[in-house]
Every structure is written in structure tokens, then in C-alpha cells.
Amino acid sequence: MSAAEKHVHDLVGIGFGPSNLALAIALREHHTQTGESIDTVFLERQPAFGWHRGMLLEGTTMQVSFLKDLVTMRNPTSEFSFLSYLRDRGRLADFINHKTMFPSREEFHDYLEWAAAPFAGQVEYGSEVVAVTPVQVDGRVEYLDVVARRDAASGELTTRRTRNLVIATGLEPFLPEGTVDDERVWHSSELLFRLPGLRDPRRLVVVGAGQSAAEVTEHLHGAFPGAEVCAVFGKYGYVPADDSSFANRVFDPQAVDHFFTAPPRVKEMLMGYHASTNYSVVDLDLIDELYRRHYQEKVRGVERLRIMSASRLTEVVAGAGGLRAVVEFLPTGERTALDADVVVYATGYRPGDPLTLLGAAGEHCRRLPGGGLRIERDYRIAVADSMGCGLYVQGATEHTHGLTSTLLSATAVRVGEITRSLAGRLRADRRPYVLTR
Ligand SMILES: Cc1cc2nc3c(=O)[nH]c(=O)nc-3n(C[C@H](O)[C@H](O)[C@H](O)COP(=O)(O)OP(=O)(O)OC[C@H]3O[C@@H](n4cnc5c(N)ncnc54)[C@H](O)[C@@H]3O)c2cc1C
């Protein structure tokens, strides 16, 4: 066992996307403000920092204000703000002249990479966590051994021991049941990794009616002027995302308090009312742009952008020369067979289930009557007395903390709450703080 494996951390973070990056910043700022240092290491499966790289499409923009960056809602004077980044890059005045609250995803990715760089010593990239093993002392779990695969080829494993864990593994791409991802059938999350292998396609099919589906449709239509792009979805038309001011309050920090304390039927009601702020909806500008292209093609009499709405894909069969996709028009049942080079499923994401990673440690976790994990206001999973470690979750808390859980809006505030909770627990342990690695 190496020295790193014997060492006991205060906190191990699984995943180093925006949520745990924001937490790393909050922990560092906590140290600056209080002198308390929380010994933390993050394990991230990607070889370097990356935020949905497969969908960093040219021209796509953020769906939250830049003021909802990693820090500002918690600490507007933080050196890790988007404005500090702009100043550092020498673009502050240029950005202001740009008059937008919604930077491009490319620029926001650059901001996130800039913010992640100073934490490189605290992140073990290329480490995919595959198991969490509880370590019992006198019948109580006192430590967790977090097991990560360092090298997929050799299967080399390393272990990091900790008293607290924060799981922030993000969303998992969702494919309809029975769909198998292969070289011609992709999930939208892989788009930019797959496209370089595509040569002179004749027809591309995109399934889905949400923001990613509309973005993929627009991108393919622009990138392959010789190809027909068929957008297949069940709605009659793309539906606009509700980003109006009052509705946006559902992402406010205070809305998390309200949602958390609301009875289950009110939670369900609020989710239903405001699903259109996030789920299966598209920015109005993008809907307008797609319609403009679609109409312009009608004027010219050459229609490359085919909107196959009120429809579903019933069959995709691979042949020697490509795919045969069958689309059913739902009102009449009429079926259309399409020969296609590729089918892109932009069918969304699901939050990963923390219990999958927790394994035997999950047996100490409490559940809600509906079966979901019981998660406390401080994002800690409620556990039995037999669990002495803190298990925090970022992301998979929509059922307890509301719509903002999987998004960036409340990240800055949430990580402040986790930091306070964690520091309080460590203080209560009366163990001396050790220096951050
Ligand atoms: C294309 C796209 C655009 C989006 N745009 C916006 C937007 O504009 N505004 C907004 O609010 N939200 C947006 N979202 C929602 C998105 O969930 C958040 O932006 C953000 O990614 C959440 O951060 P996270 O750190 O919780 O999750 P992620 O960003 O998904 O990061 C999770 C990290 O955990 C790592 N990981 C997963 N499993 C393991 C494991 N077993 N071991 C080690 N590491 C692991 C992953 O590699 C990843 O780096 C978008 C989502 C997508 C897909």
C-alpha cells in the first residue's frame, strides 16, 4: 500500500465537473477566511478538465447568466468569478461591449478550465471511481475506501481513504430502451467526437425535441450542405424554454429552501408547473433560426431540413451501406423508411444514482417513502448510526432540492452550504485540521 493509499483524507470528491470545481474553490476560500484547511482530493475519470466537450458546438450559448458562475452568487468578490476571468484574459471591456448575459459555451468552457487550473494538484485526472468500500471499526463505518481505475487497459486500481465523500458525477446520457450505441448510432453527448469520422453523409436523422436536439439539428444542417437532416420528435413543434423573469425564480437559492420543506404533492406540482424551464424545451432564438432555414428552403424548393414532428422512430436496422430508419407519423400511422448514414439520439440525460457507486456503503443510507434517497438540506445523505462518514451529493437531488439541482444556477451557493456543513462536522470530530495537499 502506497503512502497516498494509507493517508486518510477529510474529503474525497468523485467527479471534477463544475459542481466539485466550485466546491474546491469554496474550500479554498474557506481556508483563506478561517484558516481551517480541509484535506481534499478529487478523482475525475476524464484525462483533463472538460465540460460536455462533445457538445461544444460553434455558436451555442449558455442558458444561464454569466453571473451564475462558480462563485458570484456566494461570494461576488471571489477571484474565481467570470469577470475575474475576463480581466485575466484581457477581454473585460470587449465582453461588456458585447452586451450579453449569455456567453458562448466555448467561452464558458475556457472560463471553467481557467478556474480548474490552480487545483490541478488536488485532482487525480484519469481516475474512474469504480467502487466505494466501507471500513468498519467496532461495528461502525469510520472510513470509506474509494477505489479508482487509473488505466482502463491494465485495470490498475488505486484507493483513497476518506472520512467524507462528495459524489458529483453529473448526468448520464439516456438512450431509449433497446437502443445500442454503435458507429452509426450516437448519443448527442458524443457528437463532436464522432463527427470527424463522418464522410459526405447523404442523410442524418436526429431524434428529440429538446435544446440538444435542436442544436444538433442546426449544427448538422450547417456542417453538411450536401446532406438532408431529418428531425424526428413526438411534439407538433419545438416548444420554447421558459426563461421569463418570474419563472426563473425557481432557480433562486431561496427556492431550494421552499422546495426542500414543501410536502411531496407541492413538490410534484412545482416540478410540473416549471418543467418547461429546463426539460424538452428549446431557446426561442434557436427555434426561430431553424424555422427560418426550413422556410427559406421551401421558398427555394429544395428541402434539406425535414421536420418530422408528431412522429416517432420505430425501427433502426443496420445494413451494408448504412442504416434504414422507419419513422411513424403518429396521427395517421403512416410509415416512412429513410436510408440514413447516422442516427443521433438527442434524448437527454438522467442523473446518475449515487447508490450505484456506494455499493455496500449504500446499505447505511436512508430512503424516502417513495424509494428515493433521503437527502438532508446540507446535501448529505441521511444515514443510519452505523455510518460514521458524511456522504454528500451534488446533482442527484432534484427530488429533494428541486429543479436547480442538475444545473449551474445554484452551484455557487450549494457548495458554500456543503463547505459549512463539512467544516462543522470536522470541527465536531475535534480532529486537528491538516494542510491541503
Ligand atoms: C450540452 C449541455 C449543456 C448544458 N448547458 C447548461 C447551461 O447552459 N446552464 C446550466 O445551468 N446547465 C447546463 N447544463 C446542465 C449541466 O448538468 C451542468 O451545466 C453541469 O455540467 C453540472 O455540473 P456537474 O459537475 O454536476 O456535472 P458534470 O459536468 O456532468 O461533471 C461530472 C464529472 O464527473 C465525472 N465522473 C462521472 N462519473 C465518474 C466516476 N465514476 N469517477 C470519476 N469521475 C466521474 C465526469 O467525467 C464529469 O467530469 C448543460 C448540460 C449539457 C449536457
The ligand as a Gaussian input file, in Angstrom:
#p B3LYP/6-31G(d) Opt

LIG

0 1
 C      -24.677000      20.129000     -23.571000
 C      -25.071000      20.628000     -22.221000
 C      -25.193000      21.986000     -21.983000
 C      -25.570000      22.447000     -20.743000
 N      -25.696000      23.781000     -20.568000
 C      -26.097000      24.250000     -19.377000
 C      -26.269000      25.653000     -19.174000
 O      -26.083000      26.455000     -20.073000
 N      -26.682000      26.056000     -17.943000
 C      -26.911000      25.188000     -16.913000
 O      -27.260000      25.618000     -15.816000
 N      -26.748000      23.867000     -17.095000
 C      -26.362000      23.379000     -18.282000
 N      -26.229000      22.029000     -18.455000
 C      -26.501000      21.119000     -17.309000
 C      -25.232000      20.514000     -16.671000
 O      -25.644000      19.473000     -15.842000
 C      -24.442000      21.486000     -15.827000
 O      -24.009000      22.522000     -16.658000
 C      -23.137000      20.942000     -15.194000
 O      -22.449000      20.127000     -16.113000
 C      -23.335000      20.213000     -13.890000
 O      -22.040000      20.021000     -13.318000
 P      -21.622000      18.691000     -12.541000
 O      -20.235000      18.908000     -12.092000
 O      -22.640000      18.413000     -11.505000
 O      -21.739000      17.537000     -13.610000
 P      -20.818000      17.248000     -14.896000
 O      -20.495000      18.497000     -15.591000
 O      -21.507000      16.184000     -15.662000
 O      -19.479000      16.674000     -14.270000
 C      -19.416000      15.402000     -13.670000
 C      -17.990000      14.901000     -13.771000
 O      -17.893000      13.659000     -13.091000
 C      -17.065000      12.791000     -13.852000
 N      -17.404000      11.417000     -13.480000
 C      -18.569000      10.766000     -13.717000
 N      -18.511000       9.514000     -13.197000
 C      -17.279000       9.386000     -12.627000
 C      -16.635000       8.322000     -11.932000
 N      -17.225000       7.164000     -11.709000
 N      -15.361000       8.526000     -11.484000
 C      -14.739000       9.710000     -11.691000
 N      -15.322000      10.749000     -12.359000
 C      -16.573000      10.582000     -12.800000
 C      -17.367000      13.150000     -15.297000
 O      -16.321000      12.766000     -16.150000
 C      -17.558000      14.657000     -15.214000
 O      -16.366000      15.362000     -15.453000
 C      -25.847000      21.535000     -19.692000
 C      -25.749000      20.177000     -19.913000
 C      -25.366000      19.723000     -21.168000
 C      -25.268000      18.240000     -21.387000

